[in-house]
Amino acid sequence: MTQLELAKEGTISPQMESVAQREGVEAEFIRQGVANGTIVIPANIKRTNLIPCGIGQGLRTKVNANIGTSSDYGDIDTELEKLRVAIDAGADAVMDLSTGGDISAIRQAIIAASSVPIGTVPIYQAGIKAIDRHGAIVKMSVDDLFASIEEHIVDGVDFITVHCGVTLSAVARLKQQGRVADVVSRGGAFLIGWMFHNECENPLYEQYDRLLELAREFDVTLSLGDGMRPGSLADATDHAQIEELLVIGELVERAQQAGVQAMVEGPGHLPLNQIEANVQLEKSICKGAPFYVLGPLVTDIGAGYDHITGAIGGAVAAAAGTDFLCYVTPAEHLSLPDPEDVRQGVIASCIAAHAGDIAKGVKGAEQWDRKMSIARKRRDWEEQAKLALDPERSKRVHSKQHISAGSACSMCGKFCAMELVEEYLGISATKC
Ligand code: SF4
């Protein structure tokens, strides 16, 4: 039975227990969330090294890091290093988006080395195989696509992105309205090309029951991909994006009826003032299914700093109820991220997720900040480093410059406000 089926029949699984313990909530709360589809626990039954992670309403906002090779860079050791860096920096899940090298071997190595849930986008590999075998993605057969999905599932991936909502009708709407950046989702673009060339409906939509059967067998969570996500602020919240979301809303319900866990992917590039509305739309149309946003990026001009652009959007999205943030790295729009880009991207998204958690009132979030403030007031540099999201960097920056006397840092030196107040007003952090 899947986590969803167990939850629906009233059973608390070991995975639900584990998630409850890590979140500091009752196991029954997790069971109820899984049963009503507002929480997912991506946990393929084949995984042996997974620490289960809950994503959804009432839980800490989670962060995903995308790693993976490209057609020009296909080194397995680098990807394993990115995985290690991502988990060390605080990623709750990792997606392997490899499109180069030995894709199957890379995926298997990542699964074997990971304690966090692993997601993939199987259509990438299906499309690449179609190019190798038949010379073009559009020559991929429907069976090839499903064979790739099955291979990923059997290997043990915990969630798969499937762009089931890219229907002929949504594509027609896209063509009719026009866009500045057209389609920026790779999976969405593969499918649209295939649909036009073959004059057929999206097989992931048309044969959705076949997909559900495969996912159910291994308890793989569907991440219903947003092939129509805006890749430019100018395209945000347009007809094509909303039409796809309406279809996804129906598919979420069908997944849940079939005992398959589902979450919903979202934008993309969104102006700040549209983020909350996008979260509300998803929550309403998809009956509270966990929302997994890519960024969102709040401006198109942050190249080189898009981990910041994404973190600004991520914080607003998380505060508005988004459950899962896909990180953005400084390399976004420019190149394949290296391990340092991965580290910076994860930290930026973790800051965004935590800022959202404080606003959402997630258990323990506010207390963490309070502890940091007390340590700051005490000039307890060791404790501050421990409480920082990036302890190493905190230590490194603090020890860069020394001061001649006192416990302050080099920012204000002998004019340290904390020291002065303590000395003259007798207000000490010990009273906090
Ligand atoms: S010197 Fe300034 S920045 Fe440093 S601990 Fe004191 S008040 Fe804070």
Residues whose N, C-alpha, C, O or C-beta is under 5 A from the ligand:
A	BS01	SF4	R376 A408 C409 M411 C412 G413 C416 A417 M418
